């Protein structure tokens, strides 16, 4: 509900804010590795419209080229995966007062694809922070170089389909925030045709 959202942000302003736009995720490239493949034209148009509005609202925009390098993509592959979801959830939930005590207690059929990770010995997850230090330093250097307040990019690079056929689906949403623990927010961009 846009009216509730606007009311809650009060006097917040974009005036003087510095926003980085990751070009790899905004535009992408043909035949590139996953995460930086070509973005659908409709998404590009919608993003460019929003970037223009952000600029008109007083923010300074910085376009960041060649942000997502293959070595960070391989880090994604090595340190992030749905197979860790159950393990991480169970580790977290045991220290709460929740009535839910394990992943299986949720009884949500949409989560069944994560069940296979529940019984795996994946304590290797605890070593991920050490592996991510180089990437965290790289991202912090970019924030510092441009003196950024935030970075933006489309969550997905493909428009959605209306059936259940398998497609080559590309998303940039898991490449920074879940890797490094940065806060993130997905905002409605608009609607495709």
N, C-alpha and C positions, 0 to 999 in steps of 0.2 A: 504494500500500500504506500504509494509515493508520498501522500500527504503526511502520513505518520513518520516516514523517514525524514522528510524535510523538517518537520516540527522537532524531531529529536536532535538534528544536527545544529539547531539554533543559529548562532551567528558565525558558524564556521565559514571560512572563505578559502578560495584557491589563490587569492592575490598574493604574489610573492613566493608561492610554492614552486619548487623545482621538481619536475616530473621527467623521468627517463622512459623512453619508449624503446623496447628491445625489437630492433628491426628483424632479427632472425625469426622471431615468433609472429611479428605482424605480417611480414610478407613471405618469408620462407624462400626456398629455392627448389627448383625441379630436381628430382633424383638425389636429394640430400638425405642424410641420416635422420632417423625418427626424431621428431620434435621440431625440426626446422624444415620439414617438407613444405611444398607450396601451399599457401593459405588460399581458401576459396575467395573468389573476387567479391562476393557479397559481404563477407566478413571484413575484408579490407576496407570496403566502402563505408561500412558502419563504424569501424574503428577510426577511420580518418575523419568522419563527421564528429565523433566524440572528442577526438584530439583537438580539433578546431574549436569546439565549445569550451574545452578545458583551457585552451590558450586565451580565448575571448574572456574567460572568467578571471584572467590575471595570472595564470601560471606560466612559468617559463618551461619550454619543452626542449629536451635533449634527445636526439636520436642516437641510439647506441648500436653500432655496427659490429658484426662478428662476435656477439656476446657468448653464445652457446657453442663451445668448442667440443670436439669429439672426445677429448679426455674427460670432460665433465659428463658427457653422455655415458661413457663407460663406467663412471662412478655411479651414475643413476642405476645402471644395470647391476652393479655389484652391491649396492647398499640400499636399494629400495625395491619393494615388491609386495604384492598383495599377500604373499605367503607369510609375511611377518605380521599381518594385521591381527590375527587371533592371538598370537604370542604377546604382542604389545598390549592388546586390550586386556588379556588376563593378568598380565604383570601390573597394569595400572589399576584395574578394578579391585584387586585384592586389598588395596590400601584405602578403600572408601567405605562409606556406610551404606552403599547401594544395596537394594534387595537383589539385584543381579550380581551373581558371584562368579560367573564365567561367561565366555562367549556363547556357549550353547544355551544359556538361560534366556537369551533374547528371542529364540524361536522365530526368527524372521527368515522366510524363505529366500529373500533377496540376498542374504548373506551366505547361502550354502556354498557358493564357489570358494569361500575362504576357509571352509572347514578343514580342507586337506592340510593346512598349515598348523592346525591346533596341536597335533601330536608330534611335530617335528622338533628335533633338538636344534634350536636355532639361537643359542647363546652368542653366536657370532655377531648378532645384532648389537651387542654391547660394545663391539669394537668399531662400530660405524663412525662415531664422532671423530676418532683419530684419523680415519681415512678421509673425512670431509674437511679437515682443517685447511687444506690448500684451496678448495673451492670456496669456503667461507671467507678466506682472506682475499681471494680474487673478487668476490661480490662486494665485500666491504671496500676494497680499493676503488671500485667503480662508483659506489655511493659517495665516497670521499672525494674522488676526482671531480665529479660534477656537482658535489654538495647537494645530493638528491634528498628529497623528502619521501619519494615513492617511485616505484617503477610500474609500468602498465604494459599489458599485452593481452591478446585474446586468449581465453581459456582453451578454446578448441580452434583447430585450423580448418575443420570441415563443418558444413551445414549438416543438420541432423536429417535422418531419413525416417520415413513413416512405416517401415516394416522391419522385420527382425533379421534380415539378411546380413551376413557378415560383410563388413566393409573395411577398408584400410583407414582406420580412424586415427587422427593425430591430435594430441593434446600437449600443450605446453604447461598445463596447470601443476604438474608434479615436479617440475624441474628446479624450482628454487625454494619455495616455502616449505614443503614437506621434507626436503633434503636438509635444510639448514635451520629449521625451526622459526623462520621468519613469519610474522603474521601476514595473512592474505585475506582478500575479500573478493568474491565474484559478484559483479554487478550486471544487471540486465543490459545488454548492448542494443538490442532491437530484435526485429524479426526478419527472417529471410523470406524469399518468395514462396 
